[in-house]
Amino acid sequence: MTRNEFKKLQVGDQVSHPAFNETLTIVQVETSYDYTTNPPTPWTDAITVHTRDRLKIGDTRDVALLEKVS
């Protein structure tokens, strides 16, 4: 997954990662804002999945391994 795809993830989206044997459901997102636009544009900075694992956009290796399922 690219960083731009990660920025669009929302609660309820399902993703897969090779380290897990199941589809992961996003239960929480942490939002940041792009203040170069007017009004500021929100984007996803970090996600928490139903297993309580957390992934930040700065974790480039793991973000690249994510795939959106739905």
N, C-alpha and C positions, 0 to 999 in steps of 0.2 A: 504494500500500500504506500502511496506517496504521502508526503506531508500535507498536501492540499486535500487529499481524500480523507486523511485523519481529521483535519480541521472541520469537516462536515459531519462527523459522527454525532449521533444523538442517542438519548436514552431510548432503549428498546431495540436498537440496531443489534444484529447478531454478527459476530466476527469469529474467525478461526485463527489459531496459532499453532505451529507444529509442536510446541511444548505441552499442549493439552489434547486429550483424546475426546473432547466434546466441543460443541458449539458454545461460544461464550456470549451471554447477553449483557449488554451495557446497562447498568443500573444507575450510574451517576456520571455526569460530565462536569469538568471544571472549565469555565469559560474565561477567555481573555478577549481583549478588544483591539481592533485596528483603528487607531486614532487618526490615521491619515485620510480617512473617509469621513464624510459628513452626512448623516450621523455615523458615529463609530460602529463598525461592523463586528459583531461577535463571532468568535471561532473557538472550537474545542481545543483546549490546551492539554487536558489529561482525561483519562477514562478510568472508571472502576467497573469491573465485571461482576457477575453474580457470585463468583468464587472469592470475591473480595480482593482479587489481584488488581493492581493499579499500574497504568502505563502512561507515561508522559510523552509528549511530542518530541522531546529532546532525546529519548531513547531510540536513536536512529536505527540500530540493528533490529530491535524488536518491532518497531513500527513497520519496517520494510517487510517483515515476515507476516504481518497481519493480512487477512483477506476478509472482505465484507461478504457475508453469506446472504443477508436480506436487507 
